[in-house]
Each structure stands twice: as structure tokens, then as C-alpha cells.
Amino acid sequence: MGSADDYALGQDSMPQEGVPQGTVSKHQWSDSNIYPGTETDYWVYVPAQYSDDNPACVIVFQDGEAYVEPEGEVRAATVMDNLIHAGEMPVTIGVFINPSKKEQPWDMRETQYVPINDTYARFVIEEILPEVEKDYKLVDDASGRAIAGMSDGGLVSFTVGWHRPDYFSKVISHIGSYTRLRGGSEYPYLIRKTRGNPKPIRVFLQDGMNDLNIFEGNWTLANMAMESALMFARYDYRFEMGSGGHTLEHGGAIFPDTLRWIWRDYPGVKPQPVDQSVLAGEWDLVTNVYGYVVASKLEIFG
């Protein structure tokens, strides 16, 4: 878990000698039928290894500027440069979308990110990505598409995956806002209802013990409820709880390992080694089923 002081960026987040750098270009979309009268800034990262002969995977970021900023807390383009070069994730185009503007910057953020319907998913799938595909070829299967975001952007990223698992199979949520009544707080219940028939999505959650606790809810407890629901419904998920607050510091520090985990079994990706000695030993297993606690032991030999 670590302390907030531990959340420094590692070598995977820094430019490396001998690693080819991709390009980042800025664009604007102002012809939306889904959010009429808006302007949307977005950036497109194209790795050096991209070729028109081979469609690329894609990852879409909400609050995109925070992720693509080269001196920011995540530095996603640099991380992707390093991991693609190392074969630890597939050749992937990054699309970094800012909240849309109607009258002033980001004034559409709550309108786009907070509702748990499929409107924003349609915006990404029907409007933004077709613009990207005018210049670059993207894979046409959900296993090669991921979506990510922070805070309300983490919430809407999960919402997109929830409604369109046929399009996005991988979700990364940093300090996600699973708090509002008649909104994100409904997800733990909705997830639990899918036990036995989980949606085909892989979910990475990150939060901090000192995240927001305000009138809308407690972000830490809400993310813990999400983790419990994903476990109950038997999803492919990972939850990283740190000691930080409502920032991207922790999410940025672990972002390289997040991408490795999300893409770990994609065709052509270098498998991650498993240290069997970490698992060896005697483990206490405690299961709570409808209030009845069952304790047992598991022994693993190295």
C-alpha cells in the first residue's frame, strides 16, 4: 500500500535511451449530435511501432489532458512508449478526451460523466473514435480496447464498459466516484446481480484511504463497496488501495503495472513472470457466507 511519499514515478514513466517515442497530436470535435453545440478537445497518441498494415489496440482516457501531460502525474504516452517497446503491452493508440465545452471549458463534465446511462459511450463510439479511424486503423474486437479515467472520469469509464462490454473489455478507474445516490452508488448492487453471468469486462480499481468524504459520499468506502461486489460476482478485477487522497499520484505511480495487468494475456504480449515463492506457505482462509464464518487453511508448496 505504501505512504503518499512512496508515490514517485519510476523508470517506466521516464523517457528511456533506445526506446522510440510515439507522437501526440491535438484535435477538436465540434460537430456532435449527441452533445449539440459543444466543442471537445482530444489528443491522439500514436506509437512509433504503428503500421497501417496492422490495426492497433486502443485505450481511451477521460480527463485526457491530465493523463497525456508529459510532465504530469501519469505521463501515459511515455509509459506506453516503454511498455510497447518491451513487448509488455500491444501496439496501442491512446485517445485522450477532455470534457466538452458549451460556454466555458469543461462545463459539460458533470453532464457527460455522472449519468450511468449509455449516452457518453455512444459519444465515444459513434463520434470520437470514427474521427480517429479516419487516420488510423483500430482493432475491431473488444479484447483490444480499454477505457480509463479518474474521479467522475473513472465512473464514466466504468459506465462505458458496463453498457458496452461488446466494445470495451478493459476498464481502469482511478479514485472513481461511485458515490452519488441514483448514480454511481448503484453499481455495487448492479454488479452483485450479475453473479453467475458477469459482464465480460476486466476492471482495475485504484483509490486512497484519504480520498474525499463529503456530502455526496465517501469515495474510499464507495470503492471498497465496488471491490466487494466485483469479488462477490466473480469478475476479473484488481483493487489497489493506497494512503493518498483525491489525486492521480498513486494511480500514476502504479500506471505501468496497471497496463501490464490489463493487457497481460493479449496475443503477442510478453507474459509476466510469477514468483512462486511469494505464494508458498500456509494461508488462513476465511469465508463469510450469509453471516456464517467458515475458517480453513491452505498450504502451498514452493
C-alpha positions as CSV (number, residue, x, y, z in Angstrom):
1,M,0.0,0.0,0.0
2,G,2.7,2.5,1.0
3,S,2.6,6.1,2.1
4,A,1.9,9.1,0.0
5,D,5.6,9.8,-0.1
6,D,6.1,6.5,-1.9
7,Y,4.2,7.6,-5.0
8,A,7.0,8.8,-7.1
9,L,7.2,7.9,-10.8
10,G,9.6,5.1,-11.7
11,Q,11.8,4.4,-14.7
12,D,8.9,3.1,-16.7
13,S,7.4,6.6,-16.6
14,M,10.6,8.3,-17.9
15,P,11.9,8.5,-21.4
16,Q,14.5,5.7,-21.9
17,E,17.5,5.7,-24.2
18,G,16.9,3.5,-27.2
19,V,13.1,3.5,-26.8
20,P,11.4,5.0,-29.9
21,Q,8.9,7.8,-29.0
22,G,5.4,8.0,-30.4
23,T,3.7,11.2,-31.5
24,V,0.9,13.1,-29.8
25,S,-1.3,15.4,-31.7
26,K,-4.2,17.7,-30.5
27,H,-7.6,17.8,-32.2
28,Q,-11.0,19.3,-31.6
29,W,-14.5,17.9,-32.3
30,S,-17.3,20.4,-32.7
31,D,-19.9,18.6,-34.8
32,S,-21.6,16.4,-32.1
33,N,-25.1,15.2,-32.5
34,I,-25.1,13.6,-29.1
35,Y,-24.0,16.8,-27.2
36,P,-25.1,19.5,-29.7
37,G,-23.4,22.9,-29.6
38,T,-20.3,21.6,-27.8
39,E,-16.6,21.6,-28.5
40,T,-14.3,18.8,-27.4
41,D,-10.5,18.8,-27.2
42,Y,-8.8,15.5,-27.5
43,W,-5.3,14.2,-28.2
44,V,-4.2,11.1,-30.1
45,Y,-1.0,9.2,-29.2
46,V,0.4,7.0,-32.0
47,P,3.3,4.7,-31.0
48,A,6.3,4.5,-33.2
49,Q,5.6,0.9,-34.0
50,Y,2.2,1.6,-35.5
51,S,1.7,0.5,-39.1
52,D,-1.4,0.7,-41.4
53,D,-0.8,-2.9,-42.2
54,N,-1.7,-4.0,-38.6
55,P,-4.7,-2.4,-36.8
56,A,-3.7,-1.1,-33.3
57,C,-5.4,-1.7,-30.0
58,V,-6.8,1.5,-28.4
59,I,-7.2,2.9,-24.9
60,V,-9.4,5.9,-24.3
61,F,-8.8,8.3,-21.4
62,Q,-11.3,10.7,-19.8
63,D,-10.0,13.9,-18.4
64,G,-7.5,13.2,-21.1
65,E,-5.2,16.2,-20.6
66,A,-4.3,15.0,-17.1
67,Y,-3.1,11.7,-18.5
68,V,-1.3,12.9,-21.6
69,E,0.5,15.8,-20.0
70,P,4.3,15.0,-20.5
71,E,5.2,16.4,-17.0
72,G,2.1,15.3,-15.3
73,E,1.3,12.6,-12.7
74,V,0.8,9.8,-15.2
75,R,2.7,10.6,-18.4
76,A,0.7,7.9,-20.2
77,A,2.4,8.4,-23.6
78,T,5.9,7.8,-22.2
79,V,4.7,4.8,-20.2
80,M,3.2,3.3,-23.4
81,D,6.4,4.0,-25.3
82,N,8.3,2.0,-22.8
83,L,5.9,-0.9,-22.4
84,I,5.2,-1.3,-26.1
85,H,8.9,-1.3,-26.8
86,A,9.4,-4.0,-24.1
87,G,6.6,-6.1,-25.5
88,E,4.6,-5.8,-22.2
89,M,1.5,-4.4,-23.9
90,P,0.3,-4.5,-27.5
91,V,0.8,-1.7,-30.0
92,T,-1.8,0.7,-28.8
93,I,-3.2,4.1,-29.9
94,G,-4.2,6.4,-27.0
95,V,-7.1,8.7,-27.3
96,F,-7.2,11.4,-24.5
97,I,-10.6,13.2,-24.3
98,N,-11.3,16.3,-22.3
99,P,-14.8,17.0,-21.0
100,S,-16.7,19.0,-23.7
101,K,-17.3,22.8,-23.6
102,K,-20.6,24.5,-24.3
103,E,-20.0,28.0,-22.9
104,Q,-16.8,27.6,-20.8
105,P,-14.1,24.9,-20.5
106,W,-15.2,21.6,-19.0
107,D,-18.8,22.9,-18.3
108,M,-20.1,19.6,-19.7
109,R,-18.1,17.4,-17.4
110,E,-20.9,16.5,-14.9
111,T,-23.4,16.1,-17.7
112,Q,-21.2,13.7,-19.6
113,Y,-19.5,11.8,-16.7
114,V,-22.1,11.4,-13.9
115,P,-25.1,9.7,-15.5
116,I,-24.9,5.9,-15.6
117,N,-26.7,5.6,-18.9
118,D,-25.1,4.8,-22.3
119,T,-25.0,8.4,-23.7
120,Y,-21.3,9.0,-23.2
121,A,-20.5,5.5,-24.5
122,R,-22.3,6.5,-27.7
123,F,-20.3,9.7,-27.9
124,V,-17.0,7.9,-27.7
125,I,-18.0,5.0,-30.0
126,E,-20.1,6.9,-32.6
127,E,-18.3,10.2,-32.8
128,I,-14.8,10.4,-31.4
129,L,-13.3,7.1,-32.4
130,P,-14.7,7.3,-36.0
131,E,-12.7,10.6,-36.3
132,V,-9.6,8.8,-35.1
133,E,-10.2,5.9,-37.5
134,K,-10.1,8.3,-40.5
135,D,-6.3,8.4,-40.0
136,Y,-5.5,5.1,-38.1
137,K,-6.7,1.5,-38.2
138,L,-8.0,0.2,-34.9
139,V,-8.8,-3.4,-33.9
140,D,-12.4,-4.4,-34.2
141,D,-12.7,-6.7,-31.1
142,A,-13.4,-5.7,-27.5
143,S,-10.4,-7.6,-26.2
144,G,-8.2,-4.9,-27.8
145,R,-10.0,-1.9,-26.4
146,A,-9.6,-0.3,-23.0
147,I,-11.0,2.8,-21.3
148,A,-9.7,4.8,-18.3
149,G,-10.3,7.8,-16.2
150,M,-10.1,9.5,-12.8
151,S,-12.8,10.6,-10.3
152,D,-16.0,11.2,-12.3
153,G,-13.9,10.2,-15.3
154,G,-13.3,6.8,-13.6
155,L,-17.0,6.5,-13.0
156,V,-17.9,7.1,-16.7
157,S,-15.2,4.8,-17.8
158,F,-16.8,2.0,-15.8
159,T,-20.2,3.1,-17.1
160,V,-19.0,2.8,-20.7
161,G,-17.6,-0.7,-20.1
162,W,-20.8,-1.7,-18.2
163,H,-23.1,-0.7,-21.1
164,R,-20.8,-1.6,-24.0
165,P,-18.7,-4.7,-23.0
166,D,-19.0,-5.7,-26.6
167,Y,-16.8,-2.7,-27.4
168,F,-14.6,-2.2,-24.4
169,S,-13.4,-5.2,-22.4
170,K,-11.0,-3.4,-20.1
171,V,-11.7,-0.6,-17.5
172,I,-9.2,1.4,-15.5
173,S,-10.8,3.5,-12.7
174,H,-8.6,5.9,-10.6
175,I,-10.3,7.4,-7.5
176,G,-13.7,6.6,-9.1
177,S,-16.8,8.5,-8.0
178,Y,-19.1,5.5,-7.0
179,T,-20.9,7.7,-4.5
180,R,-23.9,9.7,-5.7
181,L,-27.4,8.4,-4.9
182,R,-29.3,7.4,-8.1
183,G,-25.9,7.4,-9.8
184,G,-22.6,5.7,-9.2
185,S,-23.6,4.3,-5.8
186,E,-26.0,1.9,-7.6
187,Y,-23.1,0.0,-9.2
188,P,-22.2,-2.4,-6.3
189,Y,-25.8,-3.7,-6.3
190,L,-26.0,-3.9,-10.1
191,I,-22.7,-5.8,-10.1
192,R,-23.9,-8.3,-7.5
193,K,-27.0,-9.0,-9.5
194,T,-24.7,-10.3,-12.3
195,R,-23.2,-13.1,-10.2
196,G,-23.4,-16.3,-12.4
197,N,-23.4,-14.2,-15.5
198,P,-20.8,-11.4,-15.1
199,K,-20.3,-8.9,-17.9
200,P,-17.1,-9.7,-20.0
201,I,-15.0,-6.9,-18.6
202,R,-11.7,-6.7,-16.7
203,V,-11.7,-4.0,-14.1
204,F,-8.7,-2.2,-12.4
205,L,-9.7,0.0,-9.4
206,Q,-7.4,2.3,-7.5
207,D,-8.3,4.5,-4.5
208,G,-6.7,6.0,-1.4
209,M,-7.6,5.8,2.3
210,N,-7.7,9.7,2.4
211,D,-9.9,10.1,-0.6
212,L,-12.9,12.5,-0.4
213,N,-15.5,12.3,2.3
214,I,-18.2,15.0,1.5
215,F,-21.9,15.4,1.4
216,E,-22.1,13.3,-1.8
217,G,-20.5,10.4,-0.1
218,N,-17.2,8.7,1.0
219,W,-15.1,7.8,-2.1
220,T,-12.9,5.3,-0.1
221,L,-15.9,3.4,1.2
222,A,-17.6,3.5,-2.2
223,N,-14.5,2.0,-4.0
224,M,-14.3,-0.7,-1.3
225,A,-18.0,-1.5,-1.9
226,M,-17.2,-1.8,-5.6
227,E,-14.3,-4.2,-4.9
228,S,-16.5,-6.3,-2.6
229,A,-19.2,-6.5,-5.3
230,L,-16.7,-7.4,-8.0
231,M,-15.4,-10.2,-5.8
232,F,-18.9,-11.5,-5.0
233,A,-19.9,-11.6,-8.6
234,R,-16.6,-13.2,-9.6
235,Y,-15.2,-10.6,-12.0
236,D,-11.7,-10.4,-13.3
237,Y,-10.6,-7.4,-11.3
238,R,-7.8,-5.9,-9.2
239,F,-8.1,-3.3,-6.5
240,E,-5.2,-1.2,-5.2
241,M,-5.9,0.8,-2.1
242,G,-3.2,3.3,-1.1
243,S,-2.8,6.0,1.5
244,G,-3.3,9.0,-0.7
245,G,-6.2,11.4,-1.4
246,H,-8.2,12.5,-4.4
247,T,-5.2,12.8,-6.8
248,L,-3.6,10.8,-9.6
249,E,-0.2,10.4,-7.7
250,H,-0.8,6.8,-6.6
251,G,-2.6,5.9,-9.9
252,G,0.3,7.5,-11.9
253,A,3.0,5.7,-9.9
254,I,1.4,2.3,-10.5
255,F,0.2,3.0,-14.0
256,P,2.9,0.9,-15.8
257,D,2.0,-2.2,-13.7
258,T,-1.7,-1.3,-14.3
259,L,-1.2,-1.5,-18.1
260,R,0.8,-4.8,-17.7
261,W,-2.1,-6.3,-15.7
262,I,-4.8,-5.1,-18.0
263,W,-3.0,-6.4,-21.2
264,R,-1.4,-9.4,-19.6
265,D,-2.9,-12.1,-21.8
266,Y,-3.4,-10.2,-25.0
267,P,-1.9,-12.1,-28.0
268,G,1.8,-11.3,-28.5
269,V,2.3,-9.7,-25.1
270,K,5.3,-11.0,-23.1
271,P,4.0,-13.0,-20.1
272,Q,4.8,-11.6,-16.7
273,P,6.9,-13.9,-14.5
274,V,5.3,-15.3,-11.4
275,D,7.4,-15.6,-8.2
276,Q,6.1,-18.9,-6.8
277,S,8.0,-18.4,-3.5
278,V,5.7,-15.5,-2.7
279,L,2.7,-17.9,-2.7
280,A,4.4,-20.7,-0.8
281,G,3.4,-21.3,2.8
282,E,0.3,-21.8,5.0
283,W,-2.6,-19.4,4.4
284,D,-5.7,-18.8,6.6
285,L,-8.9,-18.8,4.5
286,V,-11.9,-17.1,6.0
287,T,-15.2,-17.0,4.1
288,N,-18.3,-15.1,5.2
289,V,-21.5,-16.6,3.7
290,Y,-24.7,-15.0,4.8
291,G,-23.2,-14.2,8.1
292,Y,-21.7,-17.6,8.8
293,V,-17.9,-17.5,9.0
294,V,-16.1,-20.6,7.8
295,A,-12.3,-20.8,8.5
296,S,-9.9,-23.2,6.9
297,K,-6.2,-23.5,6.0
298,L,-4.5,-23.8,2.6
299,E,-0.9,-24.9,2.3
300,I,1.1,-24.1,-0.9
301,F,4.4,-25.8,-1.5
302,G,7.1,-23.8,-3.4
